[in-house]
Amino acid sequence: MKEKNFLTAADVAEFMGISVPTAYKVIRKLNDELKHQGYITIAGKISRIYFEKKIYSNVA
């Protein structure tokens, strides 16, 4: 199966081991960052590429 381009709150919650409501907060924060950069966002979903970039960018 092809990887999704956008992750849902359920996907983020499962990946991070957090609750779905907390995942929505994470998505909202990341979407706000994208909006300030001029990108179009989808409420309740986050770009998989941007999510992975933000999650893995601080890994040594």
Secondary structure as GFF3:
##gff-version 3
##sequence-region A 1 60
A	DSSP	beta_strand	6	8	.	.	.	ID=ss1
A	DSSP	alpha_helix	9	16	.	.	.	ID=ss2
A	DSSP	alpha_helix	20	36	.	.	.	ID=ss3
A	DSSP	beta_strand	45	47	.	.	.	ID=ss4
A	DSSP	alpha_helix	48	56	.	.	.	ID=ss5
###
